[in-house]
Amino acid sequence: MNLPVAFQNKYRRLLGDEADAFLASFDEPSTSGFRSNPLKNGQPQATIEQSSGRVPYVSTGYYGSVNGKSLDHVTGWIYSQEPSAMFVGEVVDPQPGEKVLDLCAAPGGKSTHLIAKMKDQGLLVANEIFAKRAQVLASNLERWGTKNTVVLNERPDSLEKQFPAFFDRILVDAPCSGEGMFRKEPAGIEYWNENYPAECANRQRKILQSALKMLKAGGVLVYSTCTFAPEEDEQNIAWLLKEYPALRMLSVEKIPEMDDGRPEWADQNPELKKAVRLFPHHMKGEGHFIAKLQLTEQPVTPVKKKHKKKGRTNNNQLTKDERQLFEKWSTKYLPKCEFNNLVKFGEQLFAVPNGMPDMGSLKVQTPGLHLGTFKKNRFEPALALGLALQPEQMTNHLDITKEQWRKYVHGDTFNVERSTPNGWYLLVCEGHTTGFGKVVNGIVKNFFPKGLRF
């Protein structure tokens, strides 16, 4: 790999005798991986059989590539994720029932990992500042089948006003210089220059300042990057510890292939050893840095919450007719499910997770589980709802063949037994809930979203 001379010189100076092995690792192939989804009702055996082994530090992690058009992927039974990146969710270690923020969340690998470890209980707020990336984030979380995730499209300094001292855990997987991903994404080399890590570090500190205003006393902050740059890694943590006396480092449990943080690359504070560095010449994966900190009982002074005028994204109440339409549909087809905190955005119906405060005028990509769409005198269920259900939760579920599933994702209708009663069905292929179809006189009408068909 044609690495910049200044980059090579920098790491020869920092790594000394290790430098040759480190630089040689950039000419090795990148490592692919995926995680299975414990929220689903089974194991993705078809994909697991193609894997090349387990990731030792993630119970749901495997080495291997993923077919994006496979049944396992399209129905959210797996998520393609680079193995080193998987360790971030393990370090955050969120618990069921907690309120968790993934502040820089797109494309969603770490968010899907967090909500899986939470067993989809509690509240996950996944935020992404760029609108197009927020759409990708929402789509990946929808496929994962989460009911208790809100996706926002906001600046961190806007969020801090809305969530003062609110979250139990916050992940800042910071936008960085990307040095650890050079062999996976070589185009990143073109953006690198000697000053770039320092520029990124400055932006990262502003993000961290906002994050700390949203963290509860006793809460946990995890900071991660996919760069080797000390300016963005140890030096940022050293800055945090000096700037915020209420913070203390927590140890990260490591396997032998993982390295300690390097105090000598910052201010010599031995606490920095508690962080973890993942080097590609030491372990099977790309470059990462992760630090875990706790806010003690002396809290960072939170910003007082401002009551803004309600915006387009806030509590749009259902009309009486709409509520009756949905209740009639859900009573018939989902009698075992309860949906609280119903809100409407345009003609779209969502269930907002419990514990989510008023969203004010925040830019909301998805305010919770997308239940469906109100049409003239009827309700049509959404794909997100279908992917979040287990077959036994739906009064009508229909087992379909792999060939019928291929027709479904292509947008085609297909035939079933003429004796099959008319109505809505949750379509199930090899145990995977795939979405909804409507049976009319032996024909399954297709409701797989047009934008996702292939």
LINTABEL-V315304 format. One record per backbone hydrogen bond with DSSP energy under -1.0 kcal/mol. CO is the residue of the C=O (numbers start at 1). NH is the residue of the N-H. Records with the same first field share a line. If there is no record, write none. Layout:
CO->NH / NH
This chain:
1->3
4->8
5->9
6->10
7->11
8->12
9->13
10->14
11->15
12->16
15->18
16->19
18->22
19->23
20->24
21->25
23->26
24->27
25->28
32->64
33->81
34->62
35->79
37->40
40->42
43->45
44->48
45->49
47->50
48->51
53->63
55->58
58->61
60->36
61->55
62->34
63->52
67->70
70->74
71->75
72->77
73->76
77->37
79->35
82->86
84->87
85->88
86->90
87->91
88->92
89->93
95->98
98->123
99->168 / 169
100->125
101->171
102->127
105->108
108->112
109->113
110->114
111->115
112->116
113->117
114->118
115->120
116->119
118->121
121->97
123->100
124->150
125->102
126->152
127->105
130->134
131->135
132->136
133->137
134->138
135->139
136->140
137->141
138->142
139->143
140->144
141->146
148->124
150->126
151->365 / 366
152->128
155->158 / 159
156->160
159->162 / 163
163->166
167->216
168->220
169->101
170->222
171->103
172->174 / 224
178->181
179->182
180->287
181->185
185->188
186->189
187->190
189->192
193->196
195->199
196->200
197->201
198->202
199->203
200->204
201->205
202->206
203->207
204->208
205->209
206->210
207->211
208->212
211->214
213->165
214->166 / 167
216->219
219->295
220->170
221->293
222->172
223->291
224->174
225->289
226->180
229->233
230->235
233->237
234->238
235->239
236->240
237->241
238->242
239->243
240->244
244->247
246->296
248->294
255->258
259->277
262->265
263->266 / 268
269->272
270->273
271->274
272->275
274->252
275->261
276->290
277->259
278->288
279->282 / 283
283->285
288->278
289->225
290->276
291->223
292->250
293->221
294->248
295->218
297->299
311->314
316->344
319->323
320->324
321->325
322->326
323->327
324->328
325->329
326->330
327->331
328->332
329->333
330->334
333->395
334->337
341->352
343->350
345->348
347->374
348->345
349->371 / 372
350->343
351->369
353->356
359->362
363->153
366->151
369->351
371->382
372->349
373->380
375->378
378->375
380->373
382->386
383->387
384->388
390->393
391->394
396->426
398->428
401->405
402->406
403->407
404->408
405->409
407->412
408->411
409->454
414->444
417->420
423->439
425->437
426->398
427->434
428->400
429->432
432->429
435->427
437->425
438->445
439->423
440->443
442->416
443->440
445->438
449->452
450->453
